[in-house]
């Protein structure tokens, strides 16, 4: 069973020690979470997840998909609704 360390503030990070040894870091304000083998690694991964949550980062474009050997026309997914494009 996982255990947590948390104070009663609405800001900060909650650490959850998972049964498999990993540590999950969860931002208390947004609920965004990520994990790592150590608290430091979990915080680095959480920082990246929060950046993506905030809309930072680069959009994936067709050229990038092709560079990775993927066909952007054959993703296996339905087209995104207009509001998500």
N, C-alpha and C positions, 0 to 999 in steps of 0.2 A: 504494500500500500504506500502510495506517495505521501510525503510529508511536506509541509510548507513552513516558511518563516515569513511573517508579515506583521507590520505595525498597523495602526488604525488610521493612518493618513490616506487620503485619496490620490496622492501623488507618490511617485517612487516606483520601485520594482519589487515584485514578489518572486522569491526563488522557491522552486518546487523540486525536491529531490526525488527523482523517479526510481522505480524499482530496478530498472536496468542499469542504474548508475549515472545516467545522464542528469543534467540539471537544466530545468526549464526556467527561463527568466520571463516574467510577464509584467508589462507596463500596466500599472494600476489605473491610469487615466484612460487609456484607449482600449485595453484588453488585448493588445497585440502581444504575441508571445513567440519565442524562439528557444532553441536549446543548444547545449554544448556539453563537452566532457568536463569542463570546469566552469566556475562562476564567471571568470574572465572571458572565456570563449562564448558562453551564453550571452553575456552583455554585448560582445562584439556582434554576434548574430542578431540580437535584439535591435541594436542600433541600425543595422542594415534593414531589418524588417520595418522599423519605424520610418526610415527614409522612404521606402517603397510605399508604405501606408500614406505618407504625406504627399505622395505624387512626385517625388524626386526620382531621378534615374532616367534612363533612356527608353523610348518606345521601341518595341521590337518591330523592325520593318522587314519587308520581303527580302531585301538584299542580305540582311543578317541571317535570316532563315536559310537562304540558299548557301551562304558561307558555311553553315552548320550541316549542310547536306540534306536539308528539309525542303520539301516542295510547298510553298505557301498556298498553292491552289488546292492541295490535297492534304489538309490537316486532319480530316476526319470529324471536324466540328462544324456545326451549323454556323452561318455568318452571324456576326455580332449584331444585336439590335442597333438601330441607328443611334440611340442615345448613348451607347457604349463605345462608339467609334470615335 
